[in-house]
Amino acid sequence: MNSDTVFHFSGVCVVASPALLFAILGITSLIGRPVGERIIARATQTLVLIGLFASMTILGLMLSYGIRYVPIELGNWVVIPEQHFHFHLKFIFDRLSIPFCILSFILCGTVGAFASRYLHRDPGYNRFFVCYSIFLLGMVVSSLAGTIETLFFGWELVGLSSALLVAFFHEKVNPVRNGMRIWTIYRIADAAFLLAALMLHHLTGAGDFVGLMGTGSWPDGHATITEQHALIVGILLLIAAAGKSALVPFSSWLPRAMEGPTPSSAIFYGSLSVHLGAYLLLRVSPILELSLTLRIAVILLGLISAIYGTLVARVQTDIKSALAFASLTQVGIIVVEIGCGLRYIALIHIIGHACLRTLQLLRAPTLLHDYHTLENAIGSPLSHKKSIFIRVIPEQYRNRLYRFSLERGYLDVLSDQFIVRPFISLFCWCDNMERRWNKLLTGNESKKSDPIKTRSDSMEDYL
Amino acid sequence: MNQSAHQASDQQTVPPVSEDDSVDLRHLIEHTAHYLPAQGPITVFVHHNTLHAFEDLPFEEGVVAGGRTFGCHPFLSEDRYRKKLDNGRIRIQDLEAVLLDDLGESSEILIGGFGTRFALRLAMLQFPLHSGPVSELRWFIAQTDALRHFRQEVDPVVREQTITATRHWIMREFLNGASDNQQGHEQILNSLFDQFGKSSIEKWNDRKWEAFVLHFLWRVCSTGAQKINAPSKQPSQPLRHRDLLLRVTDMDTDLIVHDVLIRFCAAFLDQGISSWSLPQRNLGFYHAFFQVYADSRISPAIELKGLDREIQRLESSDTGPLESIAESLSLLGVTADEREAYISQSLLALRGWAGMLWQMETNAEWMPQPAPADTLIGFLAIRLILDRLVIEHVMKHSYDETGQLDSLRTAILNQTGKQKFCQTSQRAFTIFQLAQVRGWNPEDLLHLSQTQWSTLIKEIEAFSSLERRRIYHLAFERKYRNETLDAVSTHSSRLRIQQDQINTSRLTAPAYQVVCCIDDREESFRRHLEEIAPECETFGIAGFFGVAMYYRGAADAHFTPLCPVNIKPVHYVQEETLHSFEQVSRRRAETRRRIGRAIHQAHVGTRTFIGGFLTGILGSLAAFPLVARILFPRTTAQVRRIFNRIVQPPGTQLRLERIDSRPGSQEEQLGYSIEEMAVIVEGGLKAIGLSRSELFSPLVVICGHGSASLNNPHKAAYDCGACGGGRGGPNARAFAQMANDPRVRRILADRQFMIPDNSSFIGCYHNTCDDSVTWYDLDGLPSSQRKLFAKVEKQFNQARAGSAHERCRRFESAELALSVNEALRHVEGRAEDLSQTRPECGHATNALCFVGRRKWSRGLFLDRRAFLTSYDPSQDDADGSILERTLQAVIPVCAGINLEYFFSYVDSFGYGCGTKLAHNITSLLGVMDGAASDLRPGLPLQMVEIHEPVRLLFVIETTVDAMNRIIADNQSIARLVQGNWVQLAVFDVETSQIHLFHRGRFQPYLPETQEIPTVDSSIHWYRGWRDHLGFASIREHQTSP
């Protein structure tokens, strides 16, 4: 058995184990025979361990053979010759993808073990783990993706499972509203991503990262497109990354994501999903090198997000939102690092931050206990020093700044006013025009759709 | 431009509020505040009746009134009761008995030709009656086989009879027809004949006949229901604009208003989560809100446009909160007689936060940041301002552009009021279902007159779903009550006979005595101990042992109260390190402080810019604790404990004796005087019946309790209720130390209360979560007792393992096959597990409270469902003055626990705080659901999951006269007992005769059975079973094995 076979086998294992988990949980639910808690827990544990072990093996082999780039080809899945399009499933193992992949397995595995006890007896146990397996699959696929289509595929899985998990308690109003909002913002990011992918295809004839960044393995690749093209593609990808990583101006979804059960908040918004945007930027970092404008845009966006995050985090009064904005601060800094070309530091920062934040979010319900313990140790009530930043600001601006932070930078109301409203108005206008046309052509008033009552009018069950 | 601002500023439509009016308003608001949840900060969790505000009403009315006010369920749903009926938690005989009792003489009334009222109601209880919106019923009739087959529940005999009778009648009357008297009905039958094919009628098989009969029945019921002239029940019209607007526009104005209010309330009340607190908080809620939003050009929501102008207008006219409330109410068109209800509903719409504001304003002077006076008024003022801005916006944009705010409600009511709610289909369907199970022939129904139809439907509607749930509930309680009383009477007479036989051996004092808290969780611990050591004796007393104090441990930052909430302690007690360890202690305290500071820095640092960067880079290290704590919680905890031990204070003692004459928190004022100690010791021992020297054993263990678990915001709710949600260890320690003091004993001896010299007291602390026991002050134990203590310790260890084993049967994640030691390890792991949402079951399943000597309940398996209070009537006077003191505390406290569990279980999302999974600690005061929601008081779903909602049944060993006297003299007891918020029975140990308090007086109870199972030990009874268990007598062993 030569090393190629081992590489190929392990590589397939890494991707196949989460896929198998998703298949087991998904299919059993789909045919109406959901499996029990214990089986779910055991299957999750086993398959995550297999995936982790396989990726460790690849890492070990790569280190011992001194190989820095291992592609695993899984062939073309969709081929449209007339359009010169093929959906090419390819995974690559390099210095960027392996750490991120191992991180995903470790964190997902730990949180899976946590959730299997935390959600014990919850009616949504099965549903949670189905979403969890989609998420894991999405993370692994997008971290190992070797073509932009594959990355997009994983990216979509992550987005879908995230939105579904935010709306986990679907019998309540707020989780569903917030899940919907997140889904909408993800759509914008996805649209930008898709456009970028199309452009890449157009420019290089394929979605393969090799074609784009030359043959050098990460981080030494050199992109082969022109500066203008790099700028356009880069900006589109930056929008995609900003949506996924909740950078300004998309930040308002991050605290809203805290609607789901604690473990899902921890793993998705605290650690993995929120770093996926940064990961995308790392992956395409050779493009960033081509255009100074683009790099400045990246640095600015990161800096603004970091400052925004740190300001807003200071006034949050619930632990989960405070941690969410604290995460945002660090993601902002990571983006700045990427913009500055500090790729290894950014990678280390991502990994460290993800581990730390997961631990903090999982421990969030124990906050009262922790505060009590600390108070006892210190011997007096805990006090917060006002940060220098706030102390130097004149009194009259402090109030404004406080309001700005309390209102989370007005991002919600501004987007409602300048994006949502005009958007809806536009479509209402179109609807109206269509009706008029209709009337003109047929001479009849067009029928309005029936109003649907969302609430039942049965009073019996209450009083 | 904002309409209301215009109106108010330009036309001066709102006259300034008079002095009287604002006094009235203030009273009104303070009155309504009593409906708000009374739960304070979550760190000090005190159980109380969720419907405390309705305690003046009898229970059955109170739950309905409370349910209406809060929009919550008064009882479980019919389905859940029916499930209990199916699995035997309710028996048919209970339903019958309760129904007969409820109907009294009217049970025999005949309803038309349809049997007695009793029979009709019983049928309605026994068989599920489905109902629903018209569209659903229409679907049900058309799409299911409701018209082809009789309902499953119908007795085959009844079904056969109905079909045969109808068949005969049809064949007789319509085939060979003198059908001249059938006008009106022909139409129904003819269309049916067309449908089924009259020509082949003789060849119809049974299935076709069944379908025919059902079709016929349904047609008859439908036409019959249309004749009824009883008015349909109309849903009441909502009062708040929000509810009306929601109905016509599907826009929920509360969502927008609450979004702003939640954020601001949390910032206003924050006790230390945010590092930048609300500026100008000291101005009070109203003005602080103005300060923040006055110059805001961007409003917090699109619908709140104009908020800044409105605030500037109010500020420039110097309008105070009360005037603003009056102004808002009049702008909204709320009339004077609607005021109270409108204010109450407006406050209750965000009741968690409103309640917390009120608690922080009135009842939390000990918190770091209590709320200033008039906070609730400010809140209401702001809420109404926001309300009217949003309502006006929604009105303008989604309902009626030209409308006026003050006439909005009338406009909507005029528009929607005409839509009458019609119940004809529901009525027809109900009768259709009932007719099947009761065997009413279509023929009989066909001949009913209009009045008869109306009588029938009125009769059915008088027994509405709510009434049925009430009856179910009473029957559910009756089953368990009768079983309990039977068990008590049987078991006690069994024990009496045994004791008469071995009368002589029992006179000697027991080998040792254990005094526990009355808590239901200690029941299993006591029972296991008594099984392991038959020579010991156990007692139950409220777990603060009479030592009401502010306590500060050697490693604590503050004094915390350790006593029931209704007592305000005056004494302060501090734990100190032993003199010889002082040096070490100081060093360790310094180390603790340094570590604490460092951790705090790191904790805050990770959330800042620079600190976050540094910790982020090093954050990979967090992977180790993360993985270790989640995958190996118990081992990690052990390792942590070893490290903690290095910095923990060394040997300590309690500073119990006061130097100064007056108690206080100063150095000299700490502790009690000897005289005060004597009073506490005497009171405590007498209450449990230890009042004669010959009753004392050489060793008396005083055992306090508490609970420790991780990742559990509701931790305090698991602690000792008698210590106000604190841990009772220090109280036990203090009591033991007092009782050991020779000077205290001397004073007591002067009062003819001798504690023998060879008796020693020792304190300990039982952690009910991991079932560990910590002993205090063992150094002071006389050497003569060492050997006995060694035995006691060993038996305690066995008992706690046994108790852990018994607890494990209720945890689904613990295998039923666990051994006793594995069970102990399992509960230890649970307590340290971050991912465990059910560290222990708390008071879940509590249902009983026994007050009396242990001798009649000892050996009775109570399944951890009973509070056990010791009381010896033979040492009390005929009036029951000792009993009175005991009950003054026990009845309200236990009823509070029981009723909180009751309501949190009955409506987990309304009264309880829903599932723990999404909880988010806010302001260090409470939990929200997810990112932002109302503050959720009450108990989480995971805590009450296995509970059975029954009112607490007190079984008190006393006479009817003494109990009547105590009820008459004590307002708080009378309210609970006479209002039936608790169930009460008195018990005579000599005759095992029981009197049950029913309909305002004690009535003799006749046991249903004299049989309860006898088993060798608890484990023989409970093992292998997860669900609730019945009673069993445990055979007594003479000596410990």
Interface residues (C-beta under 8 A of the other chain):
Chain A: I106 T110 A113 F114 A115 S116 R117 Y118 L119 H120 R121 D122 F168 F169 K172 V173 N174 P175 R177 N178 P255 R256 A257 M258 E259 G260 P261 T262 P263 A306 I307 T310 A313 R314 V315 Q316 T317 D318 I319 K320 S321 A322 L323 F325 A326 T329 Q330 I333 I345 I348 H349 I351 G352 H353 A354 C355 L356 R357 T358 L359 Q360 L362 R363 A364 P365 T366 L367 L368 H369 D370 Y371 H372 T373 L374 E375 N376 A377 I378 G379 S380 P381 L382 H384 K385 K386 S387 I390 R398 N399 R400 Y402 R403 S405 L406 E407 Y410 D412 V413 L414 D416 Q417 R421 T454 S456 D457 S458 M459 E460 D461 Y462 L463
Chain B: I42 T43 V64 G67 R68 G71 H73 P74 S77 S131 G132 P133 K233 P235 D250 D252 L255 R263 F264 A266 A267 L269 D270 G272 I273 S274 S275 W276 S277 L278 P279 Q280 Q291 V292 Y293 D295 S296 I298 S299 P300 A301 I302 P368 F421 S464 S465 L466 G553 A555 D556 A557 H558 A589 R592 R593 I595 G596 R597 I599 H600 H603 V604 T606 R607 T608 F609 G612 F613 T615 G616 I617 L618 G619 S620 L621 A622 A623 P625 L626 V627 I630 L631 L710 N711 N712 P713 K715 E812 S813 D833 L834 S835 Q836 T837 R838 T915 K916 L917 A918 H919 N920 I921 T922 S923 L924 M928 D929 G930 A931 A932 S933 Q942 E945
